């Protein structure tokens, strides 16, 4: 069993996505090339890595601009296979947006937006694309001493609505205001949650509860107003949100008169702290929390009852001889009122793995570096690369398990404590197997050598 054979077995299910066998083979070649390519992941270097530098490149570009195929369907076999690693009833899915930098002014989907890496005292802008990603949280810590692995199962481009110019009529401005209400990040979150619920049912998870874990940008009226059936929304809340309890039974009011905030709940000494153990940072750690069931957030959730979970600041030391520091407290809103708070807390702590996905996708795999400007190609090529990345993560679980075994390259001395393979470990092993096992690549008319990779990087 090898990593390459498992990867090809997963991508074999992509055949039904593409209209022809040759387009399917071309997509698999580009998926492998985007993983093992050296240097910038431009489409020309990906073609060169696959040994196609002497062939016409038109068909490789037409795969994204002219060929009719639905990019999001590439994640269906990944979700179906990965569901076996989620035996619990609650299935966590982390959803977050990410930005891909672009420099071309001819890309219609690119727009100026806030740079999340800018300092808080000076907001910077970047020109780029915005994608909404969903990653399945596979709880590997249930059976091994390895943290949760996040497998991307959605990568959808979310562009803004173009603002009308100075010479626009009142009717055009009215249409713009209506379009902004229907095409925004929160509305895309709602649509994606509904699609994920349907995909989970088709993958055999009809009896499972979908937990959508998001950050504070999805803690609003739109997201709480349209939660899919058999689903739970778990998001981070502001500390100054004004909450209340329900009014008395003999009152004509629905909301109680007394208001309070999550920060006041945390500081309320009359409410006792509860303790549980959560796996994060390589081991199980104790955390303290308070929970208040059936609270109402009039501005954000209206008459939907919520449960507030306040997490105490976590103490830590930079070294054994340093003083004790504390991280900031956290406040969570969830639409679930009866299930164990420990399971929900574990899912939200695992939500950080989608940030790991974003870092590996952009820094290691160079998602978004392909130089395309066609209105159809721009959102499709990154989805193919992310689907290949997700298939690679799942193939490593199926081939070698969750832990870092002897199949991977030896680690340097300063990283001997790594328990699970990194994305670079998987790519290094995949390159090695593609060179040593060319017979597996023969059905895809693909031949990769070390010299092709080096020449492609130098081109």
MARLUMLUM-365027 format. One line per field, with one value per residue (C-alpha): x negated, y negated, z negated; residue in one letter. Coordinates in steps of 0.2 Angstrom, whole numbers, padded with zeros to 4 digits, m for minus. Example, Ala and Ser with C-alpha at 12.3 -4.5 7.8 and 13.67 -1.06 7.14 Angstrom:
residues 2
px m0062|m0068 .
py 0022|0005 .
pz m0039|m0036 .
type A|S .
//
This chain:
residues 459
px 0000|m0007|m0001|0000|0011|0023|0023|0027|0041|0049|0048|0055|0072|0070|0073|0092|0089|0081|0090|0076|0062|0048|0054|0054|0036|0031|0039|0030|0013|0016|0021|0005|m0006|0001|m0005|m0022|m0027|m0042|m0042|m0027|m0011|m0008|0001|m0013|m0025|m0012|m0011|m0030|m0031|m0019|m0031|m0019|m0031|m0032|m0013|0000|0005|0022|0032|0025|0032|0048|0051|0056|0063|0073|0076|0092|0090|0095|0080|0089|0093|0074|0077|0091|0080|0069|0083|0090|0074|0069|0086|0080|0067|0081|0090|0098|0116|0110|0100|0090|0087|0077|0082|0071|0067|0050|0042|0031|0020|0021|0011|0021|0033|0042|0049|0068|0069|0055|0058|0050|0053|0046|0030|0032|0013|0014|0010|0026|0020|0019|0030|0022|0030|0026|0033|0038|0052|0062|0067|0078|0071|0078|0067|0073|0065|0059|0057|0041|0038|0051|0040|0022|0012|0014|0024|0039|0036|0047|0051|0058|0075|0080|0071|0083|0078|0088|0086|0094|0107|0100|0105|0113|0104|0108|0119|0130|0149|0160|0166|0148|0144|0160|0155|0137|0144|0155|0141|0130|0143|0143|0125|0114|0103|0117|0129|0116|0113|0132|0132|0116|0123|0139|0128|0117|0132|0138|0121|0120|0136|0130|0114|0124|0124|0143|0143|0129|0130|0120|0111|0106|0092|0088|0080|0087|0091|0105|0113|0127|0146|0144|0135|0145|0161|0159|0150|0153|0162|0153|0139|0131|0123|0108|0100|0090|0099|0095|0092|0104|0119|0135|0144|0160|0171|0188|0202|0213|0228|0241|0233|0238|0220|0209|0192|0187|0183|0167|0152|0134|0119|0107|0094|0105|0109|0090|0088|0103|0096|0113|0112|0100|0086|0087|0071|0069|0054|0051|0038|0028|0009|0004|0013|0029|0030|0042|0052|0065|0082|0099|0115|0132|0146|0161|0155|0161|0152|0165|0154|0145|0156|0173|0184|0173|0166|0148|0135|0121|0104|0091|0073|0061|0044|0031|0015|m0002|m0020|m0033|m0046|m0047|m0056|m0044|m0029|m0011|m0001|0017|0025|0041|0058|0070|0089|0099|0117|0124|0142|0141|0148|0147|0131|0115|0105|0089|0092|0097|0081|0070|0077|0074|0056|0054|0060|0042|0037|0046|0033|0019|0028|0027|0009|0004|0015|0007|m0011|m0015|m0004|m0003|0016|0021|0004|0010|0011|0029|0041|0055|0071|0075|0057|0053|0064|0062|0043|0041|0055|0046|0030|0039|0048|0031|0024|0039|0038|0019|0024|0037|0025|0012|0025|0030|0012|0002|0015|0015|m0003|m0019|m0027|m0043|m0036|m0040|m0057|m0067|m0064|m0078|m0083|m0073|m0057|m0058|m0043|m0031|m0017|m0008|m0014|m0014|m0009|m0027|m0030|m0016|m0022|m0039|m0033|m0021|m0036|m0046|m0033|m0028|m0046|m0048|m0031|m0028|m0017|m0003|m0004|m0003|0016|0016|0002|m0009|m0027|m0036|m0055|m0066|m0074|m0056|m0053|m0069|m0068|m0050|m0056|m0070|m0059 .
py 0000|m0017|m0035|m0037|m0021|m0028|m0045|m0038|m0027|m0042|m0052|m0038|m0043|m0060|m0051|m0055|m0074|m0076|m0073|m0064|m0052|m0063|m0078|m0067|m0061|m0079|m0085|m0071|m0076|m0094|m0089|m0079|m0092|m0105|m0095|m0090|m0106|m0115|m0134|m0144|m0134|m0142|m0132|m0132|m0125|m0112|m0106|m0106|m0095|m0083|m0081|m0091|m0105|m0099|m0097|m0111|m0119|m0125|m0110|m0112|m0129|m0124|m0112|m0127|m0139|m0128|m0111|m0109|m0102|m0106|m0109|m0106|m0088|m0084|m0084|m0071|m0055|m0063|m0066|m0049|m0040|m0052|m0049|m0032|m0041|m0051|m0038|m0050|m0057|m0075|m0079|m0095|m0106|m0121|m0136|m0151|m0163|m0166|m0177|m0174|m0188|m0194|m0207|m0206|m0221|m0211|m0198|m0202|m0193|m0202|m0217|m0227|m0220|m0221|m0212|m0201|m0202|m0221|m0228|m0233|m0251|m0253|m0243|m0238|m0233|m0219|m0215|m0197|m0184|m0178|m0160|m0152|m0135|m0121|m0108|m0091|m0089|m0071|m0068|m0057|m0060|m0048|m0033|m0040|m0054|m0065|m0081|m0083|m0083|m0095|m0089|m0102|m0097|m0114|m0129|m0141|m0158|m0172|m0188|m0205|m0214|m0228|m0245|m0256|m0272|m0290|m0291|m0276|m0279|m0277|m0260|m0254|m0259|m0250|m0234|m0235|m0237|m0221|m0211|m0215|m0207|m0191|m0190|m0192|m0181|m0177|m0172|m0161|m0153|m0148|m0141|m0131|m0124|m0118|m0110|m0101|m0094|m0087|m0080|m0072|m0063|m0057|m0051|m0040|m0051|m0053|m0049|m0061|m0079|m0092|m0105|m0121|m0129|m0147|m0163|m0179|m0185|m0172|m0177|m0187|m0187|m0179|m0164|m0161|m0163|m0149|m0134|m0118|m0104|m0091|m0104|m0115|m0132|m0135|m0152|m0164|m0179|m0197|m0200|m0215|m0206|m0211|m0196|m0192|m0178|m0174|m0184|m0177|m0165|m0178|m0192|m0198|m0201|m0188|m0195|m0198|m0216|m0213|m0213|m0206|m0202|m0187|m0197|m0199|m0180|m0176|m0189|m0183|m0174|m0166|m0155|m0141|m0136|m0119|m0109|m0097|m0090|m0095|m0088|m0102|m0106|m0088|m0082|m0083|m0099|m0106|m0121|m0130|m0136|m0142|m0139|m0148|m0139|m0147|m0165|m0176|m0188|m0200|m0209|m0193|m0178|m0185|m0172|m0158|m0151|m0150|m0143|m0154|m0146|m0157|m0150|m0156|m0163|m0149|m0151|m0147|m0150|m0154|m0144|m0136|m0151|m0164|m0172|m0165|m0173|m0172|m0170|m0180|m0173|m0166|m0167|m0155|m0154|m0138|m0134|m0117|m0117|m0099|m0090|m0089|m0105|m0095|m0089|m0106|m0113|m0100|m0104|m0122|m0120|m0109|m0123|m0130|m0116|m0126|m0139|m0126|m0122|m0140|m0141|m0125|m0129|m0146|m0144|m0126|m0122|m0140|m0140|m0155|m0157|m0151|m0165|m0165|m0179|m0170|m0173|m0154|m0148|m0159|m0151|m0133|m0130|m0134|m0122|m0108|m0111|m0111|m0095|m0087|m0093|m0086|m0069|m0069|m0071|m0057|m0046|m0047|m0042|m0027|m0021|m0024|m0029|m0045|m0044|m0048|m0031|m0025|m0028|m0046|m0054|m0056|m0072|m0084|m0084|m0099|m0091|m0074|m0076|m0077|m0065|m0067|m0070|m0087|m0093|m0094|m0076|m0070|m0080|m0073|m0055|m0058|m0065|m0050|m0037|m0046|m0044|m0026|m0019|m0026|m0011|m0018|m0035|m0026|m0026|m0045|m0048|m0055|m0053|m0063|m0063|m0072|m0082|m0088|m0095|m0104|m0111|m0116|m0126|m0134|m0139 .
pz 0000|0005|0004|0023|0025|0012|0019|0037|0029|0022|0038|0048|0041|0050|0067|0065|0063|0080|0097|0105|0100|0107|0097|0082|0085|0088|0071|0062|0070|0065|0047|0045|0053|0042|0027|0032|0042|0036|0035|0039|0044|0061|0073|0085|0072|0067|0086|0086|0070|0079|0094|0106|0110|0128|0131|0134|0118|0125|0119|0101|0100|0109|0094|0084|0096|0109|0101|0092|0074|0057|0046|0029|0034|0032|0013|0013|0013|0000|m0012|m0009|m0013|m0028|m0036|m0043|m0053|m0062|m0072|m0085|m0082|m0081|m0065|m0066|m0051|m0052|m0040|m0037|m0023|m0016|m0003|0012|0017|0035|0045|0062|0064|0078|0066|0063|0047|0038|0027|0014|m0004|m0021|m0024|m0039|m0043|m0044|m0062|m0072|m0072|m0053|m0041|m0025|m0009|0003|0021|0022|0022|0007|0004|m0009|m0014|m0024|m0032|m0040|m0057|m0059|m0078|m0077|m0095|m0100|m0096|m0095|m0103|m0087|m0085|m0074|m0055|m0045|m0027|m0015|m0008|m0001|0007|0015|0022|0014|0024|0020|0029|0040|0033|0047|0053|0050|0066|0060|0059|0043|0050|0052|0034|0028|0037|0029|0012|0015|0022|0007|m0004|0006|0011|m0005|m0016|m0028|m0015|m0007|m0024|m0025|m0008|m0011|m0027|m0018|m0004|m0017|m0026|m0009|m0005|m0023|m0020|m0003|m0010|m0023|m0038|m0039|m0058|m0062|m0068|m0058|m0069|m0059|m0069|m0064|m0070|m0075|m0058|m0057|m0073|m0066|m0062|m0045|m0051|m0066|m0056|m0044|m0052|m0042|m0050|m0060|m0062|m0076|m0074|m0085|m0084|m0094|m0101|m0107|m0125|m0125|m0117|m0126|m0131|m0142|m0148|m0143|m0151|m0165|m0160|m0166|m0156|m0139|m0135|m0126|m0132|m0150|m0155|m0164|m0151|m0154|m0143|m0142|m0151|m0166|m0166|m0167|m0181|m0190|m0206|m0210|m0195|m0198|m0185|m0178|m0173|m0158|m0148|m0130|m0118|m0110|m0109|m0109|m0125|m0135|m0145|m0158|m0154|m0165|m0158|m0162|m0153|m0153|m0144|m0135|m0133|m0120|m0109|m0103|m0090|m0083|m0085|m0089|m0097|m0094|m0111|m0113|m0125|m0131|m0135|m0143|m0143|m0156|m0151|m0149|m0159|m0151|m0153|m0139|m0148|m0165|m0173|m0166|m0174|m0171|m0157|m0152|m0135|m0132|m0137|m0124|m0123|m0112|m0106|m0101|m0095|m0104|m0122|m0128|m0121|m0131|m0132|m0131|m0114|m0108|m0116|m0108|m0091|m0093|m0099|m0084|m0073|m0073|m0060|m0046|m0049|m0047|m0030|m0025|m0029|m0020|m0005|m0002|m0009|m0005|0011|0018|0020|0031|0039|0056|0068|0075|0080|0088|0078|0078|0075|0060|0047|0054|0054|0035|0031|0041|0031|0014|0019|0023|0006|m0003|0006|0001|m0017|m0016|m0007|m0021|m0033|m0023|m0019|m0035|m0048|m0058|m0066|m0058|m0054|m0046|m0028|m0029|m0028|m0044|m0054|m0059|m0078|m0082|m0076|m0083|m0093|m0078|m0080|m0063|m0046|m0039|m0022|m0017|m0023|m0012|0003|0001|0001|0015|0026|0022|0026|0042|0048|0042|0047|0065|0069|0059|0069|0086|0087|0086|0099|0085|0083|0070|0066|0055|0069|0075|0058|0057|0075|0072|0056|0066|0080 .
type X|X|X|X|X|X|X|X|X|X|X|X|X|X|X|X|X|X|X|X|X|X|X|X|X|X|X|X|X|X|X|X|X|X|X|X|X|X|X|X|X|X|X|X|X|X|X|X|X|X|X|X|X|X|X|X|X|X|X|X|X|X|X|X|X|X|X|X|X|X|X|X|X|X|X|X|X|X|X|X|X|X|X|X|X|X|X|X|X|X|X|X|X|X|X|X|X|X|X|X|X|X|X|X|X|X|X|X|X|X|X|X|X|X|X|X|X|X|X|X|X|X|X|X|X|X|X|X|X|X|X|X|X|X|X|X|X|X|X|X|X|X|X|X|X|X|X|X|X|X|X|X|X|X|X|X|X|X|X|X|X|X|X|X|X|X|X|X|X|X|X|X|X|X|X|X|X|X|X|X|X|X|X|X|X|X|X|X|X|X|X|X|X|X|X|X|X|X|X|X|X|X|X|X|X|X|X|X|X|X|X|X|X|X|X|X|X|X|X|X|X|X|X|X|X|X|X|X|X|X|X|X|X|X|X|X|X|X|X|X|X|X|X|X|X|X|X|X|X|X|X|X|X|X|X|X|X|X|X|X|X|X|X|X|X|X|X|X|X|X|X|X|X|X|X|X|X|X|X|X|X|X|X|X|X|X|X|X|X|X|X|X|X|X|X|X|X|X|X|X|X|X|X|X|X|X|X|X|X|X|X|X|X|X|X|X|X|X|X|X|X|X|X|X|X|X|X|X|X|X|X|X|X|X|X|X|X|X|X|X|X|X|X|X|X|X|X|X|X|X|X|X|X|X|X|X|X|X|X|X|X|X|X|X|X|X|X|X|X|X|X|X|X|X|X|X|X|X|X|X|X|X|X|X|X|X|X|X|X|X|X|X|X|X|X|X|X|X|X|X|X|X|X|X|X|X|X|X|X|X|X|X|X|X|X|X|X|X|X|X|X|X|X|X|X|X|X|X|X|X|X|X|X|X|X|X|X|X|X|X|X|X|X|X|X|X|X|X|X|X|X|X|X|X|X|X|X|X|X .
//
